[in-house]
Every structure is written in C-alpha cells, then in structure tokens.
Amino acid sequence: MEPAIPPIEDGAERDKLEIAIDDCVRRFYAKGAEDPLLAPIFATIDGLDQHMGIVANFWSRTLLGTERYQGQPFAAHINLPIEPQHFTRWLELFSESAKEALPKTQAEQAIAKAAHMTQCFQSGLFPFVDADGKPSRVPAQ
C-alpha cells in the first residue's frame, strides 16, 4: 500500500508544485540522455517533449491527485530494450532529480513511488531466473 498523500489545497502551492514536477522530469530526462547506460534507451523515445508531458502528468497525478494521467506505465515500458541493471541507474538519476527539483516531502513521496515501480516493473518484465540465477524474460533452458 502506498502512503497517503496529504492534499495541497492552496492553488499557488499546487501551481508551484506543478512547476517543480515539470522541472524534475526535465532534469531526469536530461541526465538520462547523457548517461552511458540509459542514453541508448532514452534515444528510442519518439516525441520527447510530448513524452515528458505525459510523465509530468503521471507525477502530477501521483503527487497532487490530478486526473491528467490515465495511462498504464507498465504497458508503456514492456517492449523497451531494458535490462535489470537499467532500473538501478534509472532510480539513482530519478532520485537525484527529485531531490533537486521537488520540495522534500514530495521528493520523498516520488522516490518511494519510483522505487516501488522499479520493483514491480522488474517482477513483471523478468519473471524468471536464468541458469546463472539472474532475472530473465524467459524460463531457464
């Protein structure tokens, strides 16, 4: 169960958080595009600005309870060429970006959500273990 997110009723505070969310997403994608491990995956994203808007909408829903994001994040990532090691780096860069851009409470909430998502995505994408005991998309032969 995810922790309850206290509502932010003040419109000016909500607006400031929306700006911070957008900043967080942009920082994260800039870092990812420069990262030796993640850059090849980030390079496959068509329409990066539109994609970042979708991601910002996801975090707005997560942190503010808005209704702008209605997608399925797992389904959007299922066919990407990602491997287990990508998740650790993704979480590191996202955590850095969240701490830089978001207020402390929302950064902690976003990082906790991102950590939970990395666990869920890995379980869904790599449900098997190969002959060497490493996560795999297919059963060991």
Salt bridges, closest charged atoms under 4 A:
GLU2 OE2 - LYS113 NZ 2.79
GLU13 OE2 - LYS16 NZ 3.30
GLU18 OE1 - ARG68 NH2 2.98
ASP22 OD2 - ARG26 NE 3.34
ASP23 OD2 - ARG27 NE 3.00
ASP35 OD1 - ARG89 NE 2.66
ASP49 OD1 - ARG26 NH1 3.76
GLU67 OE1 - ARG61 NH1 3.09
GLU92 OE1 - ARG89 NH1 2.85
GLU96 OE1 - LYS31 NZ 3.15
GLU100 OE1 - ARG27 NH1 3.08
GLU100 OE2 - LYS31 NZ 2.88
GLU108 OE2 - LYS104 NZ 2.67
